[in-house]
Amino acid sequence: MASCLVLDSMVWAQAAADPRGPSGAIVELARERALVLVASPYIRAEVRLASHDVGFRKRLGSKFDVDLWLESTLAACAELVDVTGPPVLLEHAKDDPILWLAAAGGASHLVTWEQRLLDLKEYRFTRILTPPAFLRAWRNPAGHEPLPEWKVLRRAADLPRRRAPRVAAGG
């Protein structure tokens, strides 16, 4: 059973900016169908928002089309899940949609750089790791083994899922 991951918006943004870095390597694993990525409209909007940052735009270069990259990458290797839920982190409610997605999307791992999420270590049946920590675990089959409870709950039939729409290469 392939691991199922939720990448937070910063991990997606880093994958765009540095395809050879740890975040890019995770997206490449998904493109190769070695794992499954789950995303949401919330994550998509967050990545687009990050793409307006001047420093981020400099890293990408003026000709890089973040929207095209994001949509084509989501279409190639991600499932979209639209989900909401109750408050989880009262002090940082902006992280709640990521945790809801991990739970509803059946994610074995949440990959993030957010320290407040990393401090949780796991949420429900989802392990929370940085991109380099996930890749180290991935290289060690016992290290990326999902929590036992995740195997039982993976892929509940009543979840609203759809593949990301295909985007033509020309725009």
C-alpha positions as CSV (number, residue, x, y, z in Angstrom):
1,M,0.0,0.0,0.0
2,A,1.5,3.3,-1.1
3,S,2.0,6.0,1.5
4,C,-0.4,8.9,1.2
5,L,1.0,12.4,1.9
6,V,-0.3,15.9,2.5
7,L,2.2,18.5,1.7
8,D,1.7,21.9,3.3
9,S,1.8,24.9,1.0
10,M,5.4,25.8,1.8
11,V,6.5,22.4,0.8
12,W,4.7,22.7,-2.6
13,A,6.2,26.1,-3.1
14,Q,9.7,24.8,-2.3
15,A,9.2,21.9,-4.8
16,A,8.5,24.6,-7.5
17,A,11.5,26.7,-6.6
18,D,13.9,23.8,-6.2
19,P,12.9,20.6,-7.9
20,R,16.2,18.9,-6.8
21,G,15.6,19.7,-3.1
22,P,13.8,17.5,-0.6
23,S,10.4,18.9,-1.4
24,G,11.0,18.5,-5.2
25,A,12.1,14.9,-4.6
26,I,8.8,14.1,-2.8
27,V,6.8,15.5,-5.7
28,E,8.9,13.5,-8.1
29,L,8.2,10.3,-6.1
30,A,4.5,11.1,-6.5
31,R,4.9,11.7,-10.2
32,E,6.5,8.2,-10.4
33,R,3.5,6.8,-8.5
34,A,5.7,5.7,-5.6
35,L,3.3,7.5,-3.2
36,V,0.0,9.4,-3.3
37,L,-0.4,13.1,-2.7
38,V,-3.6,14.6,-1.4
39,A,-4.3,18.3,-1.8
40,S,-7.2,20.7,-1.4
41,P,-8.5,24.0,-2.8
42,Y,-7.1,25.6,0.4
43,I,-3.5,24.3,-0.3
44,R,-3.8,25.4,-3.9
45,A,-4.8,28.9,-2.8
46,E,-2.0,29.1,-0.2
47,V,0.6,28.1,-2.8
48,R,-0.7,30.8,-5.2
49,L,-0.6,33.4,-2.4
50,A,3.0,32.4,-1.6
51,S,3.9,32.8,-5.3
52,H,3.3,36.5,-5.0
53,D,6.1,36.9,-2.5
54,V,8.9,39.0,-4.1
55,G,11.7,36.7,-2.7
56,F,9.9,33.6,-4.0
57,R,9.3,35.1,-7.4
58,K,13.1,35.9,-7.6
59,R,13.9,32.3,-6.9
60,L,11.6,31.1,-9.6
61,G,12.5,33.6,-12.3
62,S,10.2,35.9,-14.2
63,K,9.3,33.4,-16.8
64,F,8.2,30.6,-14.4
65,D,4.4,30.2,-14.4
66,V,3.5,29.0,-10.9
67,D,-0.1,28.5,-11.7
68,L,0.7,26.3,-14.7
69,W,3.3,24.3,-12.7
70,L,0.9,23.8,-9.8
71,E,-2.1,22.8,-11.9
72,S,-0.1,20.4,-14.1
73,T,1.6,18.9,-11.0
74,L,-1.7,18.4,-9.2
75,A,-3.2,16.9,-12.3
76,A,-0.3,14.5,-12.7
77,C,0.1,13.2,-9.1
78,A,-2.5,14.4,-6.6
79,E,-6.0,13.7,-5.5
80,L,-8.1,16.8,-4.5
81,V,-10.2,16.6,-1.3
82,D,-12.4,19.4,-0.3
83,V,-13.0,19.2,3.5
84,T,-13.8,21.3,6.5
85,G,-13.9,20.4,10.2
86,P,-14.0,21.7,13.7
87,P,-11.2,23.8,15.3
88,V,-8.1,21.8,16.1
89,L,-5.4,24.4,16.9
90,L,-7.1,27.3,18.6
91,E,-4.0,29.5,18.6
92,H,-3.2,28.8,14.9
93,A,-6.5,28.2,13.2
94,K,-4.9,28.7,9.8
95,D,-3.3,25.3,10.1
96,D,-6.6,23.5,10.8
97,P,-7.4,22.9,7.0
98,I,-4.1,21.1,6.7
99,L,-4.9,18.8,9.6
100,W,-8.5,18.3,8.3
101,L,-7.1,17.3,4.9
102,A,-4.6,14.9,6.5
103,A,-7.4,13.2,8.4
104,A,-10.1,13.2,5.7
105,G,-7.7,12.5,2.9
106,G,-6.4,9.4,4.7
107,A,-2.8,10.6,4.8
108,S,-0.2,8.5,6.4
109,H,2.2,11.5,6.6
110,L,1.9,15.3,6.7
111,V,5.0,16.9,5.4
112,T,5.7,20.4,6.6
113,W,8.2,22.9,7.9
114,E,5.7,24.5,10.4
115,Q,7.2,23.9,13.9
116,R,3.8,24.0,15.6
117,L,2.7,21.1,13.4
118,L,5.9,19.3,13.8
119,D,5.6,19.6,17.6
120,L,2.4,17.5,17.4
121,K,4.4,14.6,15.9
122,E,1.2,13.0,14.8
123,Y,-2.4,13.9,14.3
124,R,-5.0,11.2,14.5
125,F,-3.4,8.5,12.3
126,T,-1.0,10.8,10.4
127,R,2.7,11.2,11.2
128,I,4.1,14.7,10.8
129,L,7.6,15.1,9.4
130,T,9.8,17.6,7.6
131,P,10.7,16.9,3.9
132,P,14.2,15.6,4.7
133,A,12.9,13.5,7.6
134,F,10.2,11.9,5.4
135,L,12.8,11.1,2.7
136,R,15.1,9.5,5.3
137,A,12.2,7.4,6.5
138,W,11.2,6.6,2.9
139,R,14.6,5.2,2.2
140,N,14.2,2.9,5.2
141,P,11.0,0.8,4.5
142,A,10.3,0.2,8.2
143,G,10.8,4.0,8.8
144,H,7.9,5.1,6.6
145,E,5.5,2.4,7.7
146,P,2.2,4.1,8.4
147,L,0.7,4.0,11.9
148,P,-1.3,0.7,12.2
149,E,-4.6,2.5,12.6
150,W,-4.0,4.3,9.2
151,K,-4.1,1.0,7.4
152,V,-7.5,0.2,8.7
153,L,-9.0,3.6,7.9
154,R,-7.3,4.4,4.6
155,R,-9.7,5.4,1.8
156,A,-13.1,5.6,3.4
157,A,-15.6,5.3,0.6
158,D,-17.7,8.4,1.6
159,L,-14.9,11.0,1.1
160,P,-15.4,13.7,-1.6
161,R,-12.4,13.0,-3.9
162,R,-11.6,14.0,-7.4
163,R,-8.5,14.1,-9.6
164,A,-7.1,17.5,-10.3
165,P,-8.2,18.7,-13.8
166,R,-5.6,18.2,-16.6
167,V,-4.0,21.4,-17.8
168,A,-2.7,21.8,-21.3
169,A,1.0,22.4,-21.5
170,G,0.5,25.6,-23.4
171,G,-1.7,27.3,-20.8
